[in-house]
C-alpha cells in the first residue's frame, strides 16, 4: 500500500520568541522499531513541529524525512538528536545537510553539539565528515555485537526471537475486530500499541 503525505504550512512564518519574523524549529526523529520511544531523543527541547519515521537506519523509505525536507523553508532550524538519526550513512548525511543548508535551513545535531549553516568553514565540514564517519562506525559495531549475541544464544539453544507485543489470542481478536470495521486508532489505543503496529499485524494475516 502506498501512503501519500501532504504537509500544510502556514505562510508567512510564525513570529519568533523576540517578536520578530522568524523561521520554525523543526524536529526530525527516527526510531528503528515501532516499539521504541522518541521522547528521549529531543527531551526538553521546544520545537514547532516534529516529523518521525519508524524505520531502521538502513531503510531507504523514510516518508517523514521526505516530508520534512519539503516542509522547511529559509530561516528554519532542523534539530536532530544525533547524526545517525538523520542519515543512513556518511554520504547520505552529507547530501541531506547540503540540501537543507542550500535552502537556508540550519541543521543542529544535539548529541554532537554541531550546527551547520551552509556558510561553514573547512573545519566545520571536516567535523561533519569525521563525526558522521564515527556515527556510521558505531552503528556498525552495535549491529555486529547484536548479531554475535544472537548467534551465541542460538548456539546455546536459548534464543527465542523478539517477544511479541500481543499474545496470539489478542492478535486474533484484533484481526476479527478490524475486519468487522472497528477503527484502527481505537484498537491501537485499547491494545496499547501504535497504529502502525496494528497494520503490521493485519498485514501478516494476509
C-alpha positions in Angstrom: 0.0 0.0 0.0 1.4 3.4 -0.9 0.9 6.2 1.5 0.8 9.8 0.3 1.7 12.6 2.8 0.5 16.1 2.4 2.2 18.7 4.6 0.4 22.1 5.1 2.4 25.1 6.2 1.0 28.5 7.3 2.7 31.4 5.5 4.2 33.7 6.4 6.3 32.0 9.1 5.4 32.5 12.7 6.8 35.2 14.9 9.9 34.3 16.8 10.2 34.5 20.6 11.5 38.0 20.5 8.6 39.2 18.4 10.3 39.4 15.0 9.5 37.3 12.0 11.5 34.1 12.2 11.6 30.6 11.0 10.3 27.5 12.7 12.2 25.0 14.8 11.5 21.6 13.2 12.5 18.3 14.8 13.2 15.1 13.0 13.3 11.8 15.0 13.7 8.2 13.9 13.2 5.0 15.8 14.4 1.7 14.4 11.4 -0.3 15.7 7.8 0.5 16.2 8.1 -0.1 19.9 10.9 2.4 20.6 10.2 5.7 22.3 11.1 9.0 20.6 10.6 11.1 23.7 14.2 10.8 24.9 15.7 12.0 21.6 15.0 15.7 22.0 13.8 15.7 25.6 13.3 19.3 26.9 13.8 21.0 23.5 10.9 23.2 22.4 10.0 22.8 18.7 7.2 23.9 16.4 6.8 20.7 14.5 8.1 17.1 14.7 8.5 14.6 11.9 9.0 11.0 13.0 9.9 7.9 11.0 9.7 4.3 12.2 12.5 2.7 10.2 15.9 1.1 10.6 19.0 3.1 9.8 19.4 1.3 6.5 15.9 1.8 5.3 15.7 3.9 2.2 12.0 4.6 2.6 11.6 7.4 5.2 8.5 9.2 4.2 8.6 11.6 7.1 12.1 12.7 6.3 10.9 13.4 2.7 8.0 15.4 4.2 10.3 17.4 6.5 12.7 18.2 3.6 9.7 19.6 1.6 8.3 21.4 4.6 11.2 23.5 5.8 11.9 27.0 4.4 14.7 29.5 4.6 15.3 30.6 8.2 14.1 27.4 9.8 16.2 25.2 12.1 16.1 21.4 11.9 17.1 19.7 15.1 18.1 16.0 15.4 19.3 14.0 18.4 22.3 12.8 16.6 23.7 12.3 13.1 22.8 8.7 12.9 19.1 9.5 13.5 19.2 11.8 10.4 21.1 9.7 7.9 21.8 6.1 6.8 25.5 6.6 6.2 28.1 9.3 5.7 27.2 10.0 2.0 23.5 10.3 3.0 24.4 12.7 5.8 26.4 15.0 3.6 23.6 15.0 1.0 20.8 15.8 3.5 22.9 18.6 5.2 23.8 20.2 1.9 20.2 20.0 0.7 19.0 21.7 3.8 21.7 24.4 4.1 21.3 25.2 0.4 17.7 26.3 1.3 18.9 28.5 4.1 18.0 26.0 6.8 20.3 25.4 9.7 20.9 21.8 10.9 21.6 21.2 14.6 22.9 17.9 15.9 22.3 17.9 19.6 24.4 15.0 20.7 27.5 16.1 18.7 26.8 19.8 19.6 27.3 20.8 16.0 25.4 23.4 13.9 25.6 23.6 10.1 24.5 26.7 8.2 25.8 26.4 4.7 28.4 29.1 5.4 30.6 26.6 7.2 34.4 26.7 7.5 36.6 23.9 6.3 36.9 22.8 9.9 33.1 22.5 10.2 33.0 20.4 7.0 35.8 18.3 8.3 33.9 17.7 11.6 30.8 16.8 9.6 32.8 14.1 7.8 34.6 12.8 10.9 31.6 12.8 13.2 29.5 11.2 10.5 32.1 8.5 10.0 32.2 7.8 13.7 28.4 7.5 13.9 28.4 5.1 11.0 31.2 3.1 12.6 29.4 3.0 16.0 26.2 1.8 14.3 28.1 -1.0 12.5 29.7 -2.1 15.8 26.4 -2.2 17.6 24.9 -4.3 14.7 27.9 -6.7 14.8 27.5 -7.2 18.6 23.8 -7.9 18.2 24.5 -10.5 15.5 27.2 -12.1 17.6 24.9 -12.2 20.6 22.1 -13.8 18.7 24.5 -16.4 17.2 25.8 -17.3 20.6 22.2 -17.5 22.0 21.2 -19.8 19.2 24.2 -22.0 19.7 23.2 -22.4 23.4 19.6 -23.0 22.4 18.2 -20.1 24.4 17.4 -17.6 21.6 13.6 -17.3 21.1 13.5 -14.3 18.9 11.8 -11.0 19.7 9.0 -11.0 22.2 5.6 -10.3 20.6 3.7 -7.2 21.7 0.4 -9.1 21.8 -0.5 -12.7 22.6 -1.8 -15.0 19.8 -5.3 -14.6 21.3 -5.0 -10.8 21.3 -3.8 -10.8 17.7 -6.8 -13.0 16.6 -9.2 -10.6 18.4 -7.5 -7.6 16.9 -7.9 -9.1 13.4 -11.5 -10.0 13.9 -12.5 -6.6 15.2 -10.6 -4.8 12.5 -12.2 -7.0 9.9 -15.6 -6.1 11.4 -14.9 -2.4 10.7 -13.7 -1.1 14.1 -11.4 2.0 13.8 -7.7 1.2 13.8 -6.9 4.1 16.1 -9.4 2.9 18.7 -8.0 -0.6 18.5 -4.4 0.7 18.8 -5.4 2.7 21.9 -7.2 -0.3 23.5 -4.4 -2.8 22.9 -1.6 -0.3 23.9 0.2 -0.4 20.5 0.7 2.1 17.7 -1.5 2.3 14.6 1.5 1.1 12.5 1.8 -2.0 14.7 -1.9 -2.6 14.2 -1.4 -2.5 10.4 1.7 -4.7 10.8 -0.4 -7.4 12.5 -3.1 -7.1 9.9 -0.6 -7.4 7.0 0.9 -10.6 8.5 -2.6 -12.1 8.3 -2.8 -11.8 4.6 
